[in-house]
Amino acid sequence: MAAGTGADIVSEFLSQNPHLVNWVESLRGYCETNKQWHARREFVLRNMEAFPTIQPGTPSPILDRLLSLSMVWANHVFLGCRYPQPVMDKINEMAEGITVIEAPERKTRDEIMGKTKRPAVSELDADYQGKRAKPNDPDVKAHAKSVGSTLKSGPPPGAPAEHQPFYNRLYKAVAWKLVSAGGFGPNLEHYEILRSCVESCKASLSCVFVPLKDIPDLPMGRTQKEGQVCELRCCTVYMGTGYGRDECAAKAMASKEALKVFQGQKVTVKVCRRRFRGRDVDDLVLLDEQSRSHVFPPALSYPFQEDQ
């Protein structure tokens, strides 16, 4: 593709190559928004020349590689996922010339863990903090309502029902994959199994890593503070958390925990309460059909904030 501006260049390219329109649209992920898909579509089309053996409509390892790199790039841009530096260098090189309008501003690890300094108190906030007003004071009530609205966040109404059909398909894909692998067990390549099943459903996994030593409020008596913690999500739904000596091991453990959910008769997307940055929030969580109380680890990421 020639250099140019986003949507116009893609439209011009597809008008000159109409045989690619239906094929490229078939590559869209089930849970991708229009913005995410248009950016990833441009990534794929811009880089097809670098993979000359790709035959549109014909599955091949080289096509899988291009699509995997496009998903890695989209995960980095829209979800803030981090990957080994050689991978980051590769996708940044491939994405040169692509402009994403109003891309999400990613937060640092310290911000994710709630360790940033408190912002300076504005004059208006200081005035309210110093006021000894009655609770029924209209100004105080209006201020409280304003503050509450800025802190409010959570999954949109109907989100569990919206995501359930995708996870019904993913459940079937995982079931067949585990059957072909001889059943669930400790010696499987858990991450590769989960990743391949998710991608077969035209979606991608989101991985967030945080060093264990940066996680506050560790249980008393825990002396091991080295290693990484990984949180897995797919289509904003929380799937599992794992700990390991490095990111690869943590990702494998998180995948193993996620696959355990698929061992029952069905999986269900529900809204559950979790801790994030020291407060309780509503989160989308993937659960099995067993009726029991769940204790979830604190969230390392939260895709439902109003400022994202």
C-alpha positions as CSV (number, residue, x, y, z in Angstrom):
1,M,0.0,0.0,0.0
2,A,1.2,3.5,-0.7
3,A,1.8,5.9,2.1
4,G,-1.1,8.1,3.0
5,T,-3.9,8.7,5.5
6,G,-5.6,5.7,7.1
7,A,-9.2,5.1,5.9
8,D,-8.8,6.9,2.6
9,I,-5.7,4.8,1.6
10,V,-7.4,1.6,2.7
11,S,-10.6,2.5,0.7
12,E,-8.5,3.3,-2.4
13,F,-6.5,0.1,-2.1
14,L,-9.6,-2.1,-1.8
15,S,-11.3,-0.3,-4.7
16,Q,-8.3,-1.2,-6.8
17,N,-8.3,-4.8,-5.5
18,P,-12.0,-5.7,-5.1
19,H,-11.2,-9.4,-4.8
20,L,-9.6,-8.7,-1.4
21,V,-12.7,-7.1,0.2
22,N,-14.6,-10.2,1.3
23,W,-11.4,-12.0,2.3
24,V,-10.0,-9.2,4.5
25,E,-13.4,-8.7,6.2
26,S,-13.4,-12.5,7.1
27,L,-10.3,-11.8,9.2
28,R,-12.2,-9.5,11.6
29,G,-12.4,-10.7,15.2
30,Y,-15.7,-11.3,16.8
31,C,-15.2,-8.8,19.6
32,E,-13.3,-6.1,17.7
33,T,-14.8,-2.7,17.6
34,N,-14.9,-0.7,14.4
35,K,-12.0,1.4,15.5
36,Q,-9.9,-1.7,16.5
37,W,-10.7,-3.5,13.3
38,H,-10.1,-0.6,10.9
39,A,-6.6,-0.1,12.5
40,R,-5.7,-3.8,12.4
41,R,-7.1,-4.1,8.8
42,E,-4.7,-1.3,7.7
43,F,-1.9,-3.1,9.5
44,V,-2.6,-6.3,7.6
45,L,-3.0,-4.7,4.2
46,R,0.1,-2.5,4.6
47,N,2.3,-5.5,5.4
48,M,1.0,-8.0,2.8
49,E,3.8,-7.0,0.5
50,A,6.3,-8.2,3.1
51,F,4.7,-11.6,3.0
52,P,4.5,-12.3,-0.8
53,T,3.6,-16.0,-0.4
54,I,0.3,-15.2,1.2
55,Q,-2.6,-16.3,-1.0
56,P,-5.9,-14.6,0.0
57,G,-8.5,-17.2,1.0
58,T,-5.8,-19.9,1.5
59,P,-4.8,-20.7,5.1
60,S,-1.0,-20.9,5.5
61,P,1.6,-20.5,8.3
62,I,2.8,-17.2,6.8
63,L,-0.7,-15.8,6.9
64,D,-1.1,-17.0,10.5
65,R,2.1,-15.1,11.4
66,L,0.9,-11.9,9.8
67,L,-2.4,-12.1,11.6
68,S,-0.7,-12.9,14.9
69,L,1.5,-9.9,14.6
70,S,-1.5,-7.8,13.7
71,M,-3.3,-9.0,16.9
72,V,-0.1,-8.4,19.0
73,W,0.0,-4.8,17.7
74,A,-3.7,-4.2,18.3
75,N,-3.4,-5.6,21.8
76,H,-0.5,-3.3,22.5
77,V,-2.3,-0.2,21.1
78,F,-5.8,-0.7,22.5
79,L,-5.3,-2.9,25.6
80,G,-1.8,-1.9,26.7
81,C,-0.3,-5.4,26.5
82,R,3.5,-5.7,26.7
83,Y,5.6,-8.2,24.8
84,P,9.3,-9.1,24.6
85,Q,11.4,-6.2,23.2
86,P,12.2,-7.9,19.9
87,V,8.5,-8.4,19.3
88,M,7.7,-4.8,20.2
89,D,10.4,-3.6,17.8
90,K,9.0,-5.8,15.0
91,I,5.4,-4.6,15.4
92,N,6.4,-1.0,15.7
93,E,8.4,-1.2,12.5
94,M,5.5,-2.9,10.7
95,A,3.0,-0.2,12.0
96,E,5.1,2.7,10.7
97,G,2.8,5.1,9.0
98,I,-0.4,4.0,10.7
99,T,-2.2,6.6,12.7
100,V,-4.8,5.6,15.3
101,I,-7.1,8.5,16.1
102,E,-7.8,8.9,19.8
103,A,-5.9,5.8,20.8
104,P,-6.4,4.9,24.5
105,E,-3.8,6.4,26.9
106,R,-2.1,3.5,28.6
107,K,-1.3,3.8,32.3
108,T,2.1,2.9,33.8
109,R,2.5,-0.2,36.1
110,D,2.6,2.0,39.2
111,E,-0.7,3.7,38.2
112,I,-2.3,0.2,37.6
113,M,-1.2,-0.8,41.1
114,G,-2.5,2.5,42.6
115,K,1.0,3.8,43.7
116,T,0.9,7.1,42.0
117,K,1.0,10.3,44.0
118,R,-2.3,11.9,44.8
119,P,-2.9,14.9,42.6
120,A,-2.8,18.3,44.2
121,V,-6.1,19.4,45.7
122,S,-7.7,22.1,43.6
123,E,-9.0,25.3,45.1
124,L,-12.6,24.1,44.6
125,D,-11.9,20.8,46.3
126,A,-10.1,22.5,49.1
127,D,-13.0,24.8,49.6
128,Y,-15.4,21.8,49.9
129,Q,-13.0,19.9,52.2
130,G,-12.7,23.0,54.5
131,K,-16.5,23.6,54.5
132,R,-18.5,22.5,57.5
133,A,-21.7,22.3,55.5
134,K,-24.8,20.3,56.4
135,P,-25.3,17.1,54.4
136,N,-28.4,18.6,52.8
137,D,-26.6,21.6,51.5
138,P,-27.4,21.7,47.7
139,D,-23.9,22.7,46.8
140,V,-22.4,19.8,48.7
141,K,-24.9,17.3,47.3
142,A,-24.1,18.5,43.7
143,H,-20.4,18.3,44.4
144,A,-20.7,14.8,45.7
145,K,-22.8,13.8,42.7
146,S,-20.1,15.2,40.4
147,V,-17.3,13.3,42.2
148,G,-19.3,10.1,42.2
149,S,-20.0,10.3,38.5
150,T,-16.2,10.6,37.7
151,L,-15.5,7.5,39.8
152,K,-18.3,5.4,38.4
153,S,-17.2,2.6,36.1
154,G,-18.3,-0.9,35.2
155,P,-19.3,-3.2,32.4
156,P,-22.2,-1.8,30.2
157,P,-25.7,-3.2,30.8
158,G,-26.2,-6.5,29.0
159,A,-22.5,-7.2,28.7
160,P,-22.7,-10.8,30.0
161,A,-25.4,-11.7,27.5
162,E,-23.5,-10.0,24.7
163,H,-20.3,-12.0,25.4
164,Q,-22.0,-15.3,26.2
165,P,-22.3,-16.6,22.5
166,F,-18.6,-16.1,22.0
167,Y,-17.7,-18.0,25.1
168,N,-20.1,-20.8,24.1
169,R,-18.1,-21.2,20.9
170,L,-14.8,-21.0,22.8
171,Y,-16.0,-23.7,25.2
172,K,-16.6,-26.1,22.2
173,A,-13.2,-25.2,20.7
174,V,-11.4,-25.8,24.0
175,A,-13.3,-29.1,24.6
176,W,-12.2,-30.5,21.2
177,K,-8.6,-29.2,21.7
178,L,-8.3,-31.0,25.1
179,V,-9.8,-34.2,23.7
180,S,-7.2,-34.2,20.9
181,A,-4.5,-33.5,23.5
182,G,-5.6,-36.5,25.7
183,G,-7.5,-34.4,28.3
184,F,-6.6,-31.7,30.7
185,G,-3.4,-32.2,32.7
186,P,-0.3,-30.5,34.2
187,N,2.0,-31.3,31.3
188,L,0.1,-29.5,28.5
189,E,1.2,-26.3,26.8
190,H,-1.7,-24.5,28.5
191,Y,-1.1,-21.1,26.9
192,E,-0.7,-22.4,23.4
193,I,-3.9,-24.4,23.7
194,L,-5.9,-21.4,25.0
195,R,-4.3,-19.0,22.5
196,S,-5.0,-21.2,19.5
197,C,-8.6,-21.8,20.6
198,V,-9.3,-18.1,21.1
199,E,-7.7,-17.2,17.8
200,S,-9.8,-19.9,16.1
201,C,-12.8,-18.0,17.3
202,K,-11.4,-14.8,15.8
203,A,-10.4,-13.1,19.0
204,S,-7.1,-12.6,20.9
205,L,-5.9,-12.9,24.5
206,S,-4.8,-9.9,26.5
207,C,-1.9,-10.4,29.0
208,V,-1.0,-7.9,31.7
209,F,2.2,-8.5,33.7
210,V,3.1,-7.0,37.0
211,P,6.2,-7.9,39.1
212,L,5.2,-9.6,42.3
213,K,7.2,-7.2,44.4
214,D,5.1,-4.3,43.1
215,I,1.8,-5.8,44.3
216,P,0.7,-4.3,47.6
217,D,-0.8,-6.2,50.5
218,L,0.9,-9.5,50.0
219,P,-0.3,-12.2,52.5
220,M,1.6,-12.2,55.8
221,G,4.5,-14.6,55.9
222,R,5.0,-14.6,52.1
223,T,8.8,-14.2,51.7
224,Q,8.9,-14.9,48.0
225,K,8.7,-11.6,46.3
226,E,10.5,-12.3,43.0
227,G,8.7,-13.2,39.8
228,Q,5.8,-12.0,37.7
229,V,2.0,-12.1,38.0
230,C,0.0,-12.4,34.8
231,E,-3.7,-11.6,34.3
232,L,-5.5,-13.0,31.2
233,R,-8.6,-11.4,29.5
234,C,-10.4,-12.0,26.3
235,C,-12.9,-9.5,24.9
236,T,-12.6,-7.7,28.3
237,V,-13.7,-10.8,30.2
238,Y,-11.4,-11.9,33.1
239,M,-10.2,-15.5,32.7
240,G,-7.4,-16.1,35.1
241,T,-4.4,-15.0,37.1
242,G,-1.1,-16.9,37.5
243,Y,2.3,-16.4,39.1
244,G,5.7,-17.6,37.8
245,R,9.4,-16.9,38.0
246,D,9.2,-14.9,34.7
247,E,6.5,-13.7,32.3
248,C,6.4,-16.9,30.3
249,A,5.9,-19.0,33.4
250,A,3.3,-16.6,34.8
251,K,1.4,-16.7,31.5
252,A,1.4,-20.5,31.5
253,M,0.0,-20.7,35.0
254,A,-2.7,-18.1,34.3
255,S,-3.7,-20.1,31.2
256,K,-3.8,-23.3,33.3
257,E,-6.1,-21.6,35.7
258,A,-8.3,-20.3,32.9
259,L,-8.6,-23.7,31.3
260,K,-9.8,-25.2,34.6
261,V,-13.0,-23.2,34.1
262,F,-13.7,-25.2,30.9
263,Q,-13.7,-28.5,32.7
264,G,-17.4,-28.4,33.5
265,Q,-20.6,-28.7,31.4
266,K,-20.6,-25.0,30.4
267,V,-19.1,-21.6,31.1
268,T,-20.9,-18.4,32.0
269,V,-20.0,-14.8,31.8
270,K,-21.1,-12.9,34.9
271,V,-20.6,-9.6,36.6
272,C,-18.7,-10.1,39.9
273,R,-17.1,-7.8,42.5
274,R,-13.3,-7.6,42.5
275,R,-10.7,-5.3,44.0
276,F,-9.0,-2.8,41.8
277,R,-6.7,0.0,43.0
278,G,-8.0,-0.5,46.5
279,R,-11.7,-0.3,45.8
280,D,-14.4,-2.8,44.8
281,V,-15.5,-2.7,41.2
282,D,-17.9,-4.7,39.0
283,D,-15.9,-6.9,36.5
284,L,-16.8,-9.3,33.8
285,V,-15.6,-12.8,34.9
286,L,-15.8,-16.2,33.2
287,L,-17.1,-18.9,35.6
288,D,-18.0,-22.6,35.4
289,E,-21.4,-23.9,36.3
290,Q,-20.5,-25.0,39.9
291,S,-22.4,-23.1,42.6
292,R,-19.9,-21.8,45.1
293,S,-18.5,-18.6,46.5
294,H,-15.6,-17.2,44.5
295,V,-12.6,-15.3,45.9
296,F,-10.8,-13.5,43.0
297,P,-7.3,-12.1,43.1
298,P,-7.1,-8.3,42.7
299,A,-7.5,-7.1,39.2
300,L,-4.3,-6.0,37.4
301,S,-6.2,-4.2,34.7
302,Y,-9.7,-2.8,34.4
303,P,-11.1,-2.1,30.9
304,F,-14.4,-0.5,32.0
305,Q,-13.2,2.9,33.3
306,E,-14.9,5.9,31.8
307,D,-11.6,7.6,30.9
308,Q,-10.6,4.7,28.6
